[in-house]
Amino acid sequence: MKKSNIVLGALGAAAVGNAVHAAFYRPKKMQAPPLQKEQVHVDRYRKHLTSAIQIKTISHRDPDQVDWNEFKKLRDFFDEAYPLVKEHLTREIVPPSNLVYHWKGTRSDLDPIALLGHQDVVPVSRGTEGDWKHPPFEGFDDGEFIWGRGALDMKNHVICVLEAVESLLEDGYQPERDVYLLFGDNEEIVANDQNGAHDIMDYLRKKGIHLDAVLDEGGAMLPVHVPGVLNNKYLAGIGIAEKGFTDIEIAVNAKGGHSSQPPKHSAVGILADVIKDLENHQFKASLSGHMKSLIDSVGRSCTYPIRLITCNLPLLYPLLLQVAKQIPPAACMVRTTTGVTMTQGSPQSNVLPQRASITVNFRAMPGVSTEDIVRHIKKVVRNKKIEVNVLNSKEASSFSPTDSRAFNIIARICKQIEPNAIVAPFLVMGGTDACNYEPICENIYRYAPFRASTELLLCTHGTNERIPISCMEDALIFFKNYIRDCSAE
């Protein structure tokens, strides 16, 4: 047989083998029996969310600027709106306004579960109030959306948890495990010395409590439709870790003086080289296990022609990594990011600065510490006379397991509610309260069961924040099932 025929035969066999591989490269089967019919009260939820948005629980880095009376109004509203929660759950206030609700279970030998949320919202940027279609603290319900600050972050989540507990109490349900509802008062203040969630954790730790599972905000049910590639799917990302947050000031000194006699490089010019060194020497990128799992889950859900490629993903990982590094929304998922965000120099235009500085925001991957970031700066910046000052920092979290009871419950309920969902672990880019509970819990997950488009999610912290009414029933069903299943033995 000619050598060319052998090569062609080998290539043909490989093509056939790849086609067969692609045919069987399908989403992994999950045992997910149909959900039982649930009684949920969407209209009541809408009414209560509207009322909660009207209460201006705005947090500030300086606690003296916080109107703590608004937080009192919110907890008084909780008592009024959810009488069975008030009757059957105890509530403690961890100063200044952190809330700890405790629902006693029937089994004291089992570790409790906790559902997290934060009461505070970010302020509306001054001068943008008139840009809102409806006033930001009106909680306007137009029949399609509920509008207002906190509609997506995260009074929707807090009210949904309370509504689910109230509904379970109406059903006569009592959990086996104790259930804690833990609502912090300043989650929106990143890397704050006075951390409400940490104070709640410390309160529980001193009582000797170890949690079986924690559920907080993070992922959502995102619609994904790429014609011919991914047709009418949803991506339910369950956050199993979150990136760190570090602000660092880098400064240089120079002679200064009158701007009419400038040197070859002013302090700002010297600082420009520092910026270029930082931006030209990014942190090393890598595809971690959770990213490979996410890519694999998406690849298995693609249409058959595309699966001829995605079934060979392990061979394509080096190429995917190179592509991801060039796309900012993807790059942030594979490496610690460097963002130069602020500059300071001279107080006026005719004065050469004696000191110029930049503030750089780093979002660290799990495993990269603030000390690692400082070492990186000193290594890649050629100017060894720079000053490096850590302004504030919150370390990245640890990874939670993807084979735990709680993770599997979340994944199963997601598939039961939406069979077309691609359920996968992922890394949360922003910060949550959840990481504060690592000293008393190993199974920490970040998932908010609301269907919302990427466009809507981008309104979080911005103008015209709103939540679609169409997503509320499924969210209520999720929380009722999660509490019932996760609080069982």
FIDO-960994 format. One line per 3 residues: number of its first residue (from 0); their letters; for each residue x negated, y, z negated of C-alpha. Coordinates in steps of 0.1 Angstrom, whole numbers, plus 5000, padded with zeros to 4 digits. Each point is the difference from the previous one (the first is absolute). Example, Ala and Ser with C-alpha at 12.3 -4.5 7.8 and 13.67 -1.06 7.14 Angstrom:
<nodes>
0> AS> 4877,4955,4922; 4986,5034,5007
</nodes>
This chain:
<nodes>
0> MKK> 5000,5000,5000; 4987,5034,5009; 4989,5023,4972
3> SNI> 5025,5027,5011; 5028,4975,4998; 4990,4991,4964
6> VLG> 4999,5037,4991; 5034,5006,5016; 5015,4970,4982
9> ALG> 4986,5012,4967; 5015,5034,5005; 5033,4985,5010
12> AAA> 5001,4978,4969; 4991,5030,4979; 5028,5020,5015
15> VGN> 5025,4972,4995; 4988,4996,4964; 5003,5037,4994
18> AVH> 5035,5001,5014; 5010,4971,4977; 4984,5017,4971
21> AAF> 5019,5032,5007; 5033,4981,5003; 4995,4987,4964
24> YRP> 4985,5033,4987; 5033,5011,4984; 5010,5016,4967
27> KKM> 4994,4977,4971; 5033,4986,4988; 5013,5011,4966
30> QAP> 5027,4983,4980; 5026,5028,4998; 5036,4988,4994
33> PLQ> 5027,5026,5007; 5007,5025,4972; 5031,4997,4980
36> KEQ> 5026,5027,5005; 4991,5029,4977; 5022,5026,4985
39> VHV> 4982,5034,5004; 5014,5035,4997; 4985,5021,5028
42> DRY> 5024,5029,4994; 4991,5002,4963; 4963,4998,5010
45> RKH> 5004,5029,5025; 5018,5021,4974; 4973,4994,4973
48> LTS> 4971,5006,5024; 5015,5033,5010; 5003,5010,4963
51> AIQ> 4965,4989,4992; 4985,5020,5029; 5017,5031,4986
54> IKT> 4979,4997,4968; 4966,5018,5006; 4975,4976,4984
57> ISH> 4970,5017,5016; 4966,4990,4986; 4969,5022,4998
60> RDP> 4964,4993,4991; 5004,5024,4971; 5026,4985,4977
63> DQV> 5008,5035,4986; 5015,5009,5034; 5024,4970,5000
66> DWN> 5036,5007,4991; 5005,4970,4977; 5036,5009,4995
69> EFK> 5006,4988,5036; 4986,4966,4990; 5024,5000,4970
72> KLR> 5029,5007,5023; 4989,4970,5022; 5000,4975,4971
75> DFF> 5033,5014,4987; 5014,4995,5035; 4987,4964,4999
78> DEA> 5020,4994,4968; 5031,5015,5015; 4998,4983,5034
81> YPL> 4991,4965,4987; 5019,4993,4967; 4992,4963,5000
84> VKE> 4963,5007,5004; 5003,5023,4970; 5019,4974,4980
87> HLT> 4980,4969,5007; 4964,5013,5005; 4979,5018,4975
90> REI> 4982,5031,5011; 4969,5016,4986; 4984,5033,5010
93> VPP> 4962,4999,5003; 4991,5037,4997; 5005,5023,5017
96> SNL> 5028,4984,5021; 4990,4965,5011; 5028,4975,4997
99> VYH> 4998,4964,4989; 5032,4980,5004; 5001,4965,4985
102> WKG> 5025,4973,5010; 4997,4971,4975; 4999,4966,5016
105> TRS> 5010,4966,4986; 4964,4986,5001; 4974,5017,4978
108> DLD> 4974,4974,5011; 4999,5014,5036; 4981,5031,5011
111> PIA> 5022,5029,5009; 5003,5016,5034; 4999,5038,5007
114> LLG> 5015,5022,5026; 4982,5034,5004; 5011,5034,5012
117> HQD> 4992,5036,4994; 5024,5028,4991; 4979,5029,5013
120> VVP> 5000,5015,5035; 4976,5023,5018; 5009,5037,5003
123> VSR> 5013,5015,5032; 4972,5020,5017; 5006,5037,4994
126> GTE> 5013,5017,5031; 5015,4968,5015; 5033,5000,4982
129> GDW> 5018,5015,5029; 4987,4973,5024; 5022,4973,4983
132> KHP> 5031,4991,5018; 5016,4997,4966; 4986,5015,4967
135> PFE> 4974,4977,4986; 5017,4996,4966; 5036,4998,5011
138> GFD> 5000,4963,5007; 5023,5005,5030; 5018,4969,5013
141> DGE> 5010,5004,5037; 5012,4965,5004; 4969,4989,5018
144> FIW> 4972,5012,4977; 4996,5013,4965; 4976,5030,5001
147> GRG> 4977,5014,4974; 4967,4998,4981; 4997,4965,4986
150> ALD> 5024,4984,5024; 4972,4977,5012; 4974,5006,4972
153> MKN> 5013,4986,4979; 5033,5008,4983; 5016,4977,5026
156> HVI> 4979,4971,4985; 5006,5009,4964; 5038,5004,5004
159> CVL> 5001,4968,5020; 4983,4980,4972; 5024,5014,4974
162> EAV> 5030,4994,5023; 4988,4963,5005; 4997,4995,4962
165> ESL> 5034,5016,4994; 5015,4977,5026; 4984,4969,4985
168> LED> 5014,5010,4966; 5034,5004,5016; 4996,4964,5013
171> GYQ> 4993,4988,4965; 4964,4991,5008; 4973,4997,4973
174> PER> 4964,4993,5010; 4978,4973,4987; 4969,5021,5000
177> DVY> 5000,5034,4984; 5003,5028,5026; 4984,5034,4997
180> LLF> 5009,5031,5020; 4970,5023,4998; 5005,5036,5014
183> GDN> 4970,5023,4998; 5001,5038,4999; 4970,5011,5021
186> EEI> 4991,4975,5027; 4998,5028,5026; 4970,5015,4982
189> VAN> 4972,4978,5014; 4969,4993,4978; 5015,5019,4971
192> DQN> 4984,4997,4966; 5034,4999,4984; 5015,4969,5017
195> GAH> 5035,4991,4991; 4999,4964,5014; 4967,4994,4981
198> DIM> 5017,5011,4968; 5029,4976,5007; 4976,4972,5006
201> DYL> 4981,5008,4968; 5033,5000,4981; 5008,4965,5013
204> RKK> 4965,4988,4994; 5000,5010,4964; 5032,4980,4996
207> GIH> 4982,4970,5013; 5020,4998,5032; 4986,4983,5031
210> LDA> 5020,5003,5032; 5007,4972,5024; 5006,5023,5029
213> VLD> 5002,5037,5009; 5019,5015,5029; 4995,5036,5011
216> EGG> 5004,5022,5031; 4977,4993,5030; 5011,4982,5031
219> AML> 5034,5002,5017; 5020,4983,5027; 4987,5017,5032
222> PVH> 5016,4995,5034; 4974,4989,5026; 5009,4998,5037
225> VPG> 4974,4998,5027; 5017,4989,5032; 4986,4967,5013
228> VLN> 4978,4996,4970; 5020,5003,4968; 5037,5001,5006
231> NKY> 5023,5014,4973; 4980,4989,4970; 4995,5014,4965
234> LAG> 4968,5002,4981; 5004,4994,4963; 4967,5009,4985
237> IGI> 4995,4989,4964; 4972,5021,4985; 4976,4978,4981
240> AEK> 4974,5028,4992; 4995,5037,5004; 4971,5022,5010
243> GFT> 4982,5022,4976; 5000,5038,5000; 4969,5021,4993
246> DIE> 4994,5038,5005; 4963,5010,5001; 4985,5034,5002
249> IAV> 4968,5003,5020; 4981,5033,4997; 4968,5016,5013
252> NAK> 4983,5032,4988; 4983,5027,5020; 4985,5035,4995
255> GGH> 5031,5019,5010; 5000,5038,5007; 5014,5024,5025
258> SSQ> 5015,4986,5032; 4982,5026,5021; 4967,4981,4995
261> PPK> 5010,4963,5002; 4975,4972,4999; 4998,4973,5026
264> HSA> 5024,4979,4980; 5023,5013,4973; 5012,4977,4972
267> VGI> 5030,4993,5022; 4978,4991,5029; 4980,4976,4977
270> LAD> 5032,4985,4988; 5011,4994,5037; 4972,4974,5003
273> VIK> 5012,4984,4968; 5035,4996,5015; 4986,4986,5032
276> DLE> 4979,4974,4980; 5031,4989,4981; 5023,4998,5031
279> NHQ> 4973,4983,5021; 4993,4973,4973; 5033,4985,4991
282> FKA> 5004,4971,4975; 4996,4965,5014; 5032,4986,5014
285> SLS> 5012,4964,4996; 5031,4979,5006; 5009,4987,4965
288> GHM> 5021,4970,4994; 5033,5019,4996; 4993,5018,5034
291> KSL> 4994,4967,5017; 5032,4987,4985; 5020,5030,5012
294> IDS> 4985,4998,5035; 5007,4962,5001; 5036,5005,4989
297> VGR> 5006,5026,5027; 4983,4979,5026; 5022,4970,4993
300> SCT> 5031,5021,5006; 4990,5014,5034; 5016,4988,5032
303> YPI> 4986,4969,5016; 4978,5016,5027; 4984,5022,4974
306> RLI> 4995,4970,4977; 4976,4986,5026; 4977,5027,4987
309> TCN> 5010,5003,4964; 4996,4963,4993; 4963,5006,5004
312> LPL> 4999,5029,4975; 4970,4986,4980; 4979,5003,5031
315> LYP> 5013,5035,5005; 4993,5014,4965; 4967,5017,5009
318> LLL> 5017,5018,5029; 5030,5009,4979; 4978,5014,4973
321> QVA> 4981,5022,5025; 5033,5013,5014; 5015,5006,4966
324> KQI> 4970,5022,4990; 5009,5024,5029; 5036,5005,4990
327> PPA> 5005,5020,4967; 5033,4982,4989; 4982,4967,5005
330> ACM> 4966,5010,4987; 5014,5009,4966; 5010,4963,4996
333> VRT> 4966,4986,5006; 4976,5024,4982; 4996,5026,4973
336> TTG> 5009,5033,5017; 4982,5034,4998; 5021,5031,5004
339> VTM> 4984,5034,4997; 5030,5021,4989; 4989,5033,4984
342> TQG> 4971,5025,5003; 4988,5029,4979; 4974,5026,5007
345> SPQ> 4997,5038,4997; 5028,5021,4984; 4999,5024,5029
348> SNV> 4989,5003,5036; 4969,5022,4995; 4984,4980,4973
351> LPQ> 4978,4969,5006; 5010,4973,4975; 4975,4989,4974
354> RAS> 5020,4968,4995; 5022,4982,5025; 5020,4969,4994
357> ITV> 5023,4975,5015; 5026,4977,4984; 5001,4965,5015
360> NFR> 5028,4976,4993; 4991,4963,5001; 5026,4972,5002
363> AMP> 4981,4970,4987; 5006,4964,5010; 5004,4976,4971
366> GVS> 4965,4991,4988; 4985,5034,5008; 4996,5021,4968
369> TED> 4995,5037,4995; 4963,4992,4992; 4997,4983,5034
372> IVR> 5014,5031,5017; 4975,5023,4983; 4971,4976,5010
375> HIK> 5013,5000,5035; 5000,5038,5001; 4965,5003,4987
378> KVV> 4988,4973,5025; 5015,5014,5032; 4995,5037,4994
381> RNK> 4965,5010,5011; 5000,5031,4978; 4989,4986,4966
384> KIE> 5006,5034,4982; 5038,4998,5001; 5020,5001,4969
387> VNV> 5026,4972,4997; 5028,5004,4975; 5029,4976,4995
390> LNS> 5031,5021,4995; 5025,4973,4993; 5003,4963,5008
393> KEA> 5023,4970,4999; 4984,4967,5007; 5014,4976,5026
396> SSF> 5021,4972,4986; 4993,4963,5001; 5017,4976,5024
399> SPT> 5030,4981,4988; 5004,4964,5011; 5023,4991,5029
402> DSR> 5009,4966,4987; 5017,5010,4968; 5036,4994,4990
405> AFN> 5008,5037,5002; 4985,5005,5035; 5018,4970,5014
408> IIA> 5033,5013,4985; 4995,5034,5017; 4991,4984,5033
411> RIC> 5029,4976,4999; 5026,5027,4992; 4986,5022,5028
414> KQI> 5005,4971,5025; 5035,4992,4986; 5011,5036,5005
417> EPN> 4983,5004,5034; 4991,4968,5018; 4981,5020,5026
420> AIV> 4977,5014,4974; 4962,4994,5002; 4990,4997,4964
423> APF> 4964,5006,4992; 4977,5014,4973; 4983,5033,5006
426> LVM> 4979,5027,4984; 5018,5031,4988; 4983,5032,5011
429> GGT> 5015,5023,4974; 5001,4998,4963; 5027,4985,4977
432> DAC> 5005,4995,4963; 4996,4962,5005; 4962,4999,4997
435> NYE> 5002,5013,4964; 5015,4966,4989; 4970,4979,5010
438> PIC> 4990,4996,4963; 5032,4981,4993; 5010,4984,5033
441> ENI> 4983,4981,5028; 5030,4999,5024; 5006,5036,5011
444> YRY> 5020,5007,5032; 5010,5031,5019; 5032,4997,5020
447> APF> 5030,5023,5004; 5029,4981,5018; 5012,5029,5021
450> RAS> 5003,4999,5038; 4985,5032,5013; 4982,5010,5032
453> TEL> 4964,5013,4999; 5014,5034,5010; 5022,5001,4969
456> LLC> 4972,4989,4977; 4978,5029,5013; 5026,5023,4984
459> THG> 4989,4988,4966; 4986,5030,4981; 5010,5021,5030
462> TNE> 5029,5020,5014; 5033,4983,5005; 4993,4969,4979
465> RIP> 5030,4978,5003; 5011,4963,4997; 5024,4982,5024
468> ISC> 5032,4988,4984; 4998,4969,5023; 4971,4986,4980
471> MED> 5016,5002,4965; 5020,4968,4999; 4971,4977,5009
474> ALI> 4978,5018,4974; 5026,4994,4973; 5003,4964,5010
477> FFK> 4962,4996,4999; 4996,5014,4965; 5029,4979,4986
480> NYI> 4985,4968,5014; 4964,5009,4990; 5009,5007,4964
483> RDC> 5021,4969,4998; 4975,4977,5016; 4968,5015,4986
486> SAE> 5014,5001,4964; 5008,4963,5002; 4976,4973,4988
</nodes>
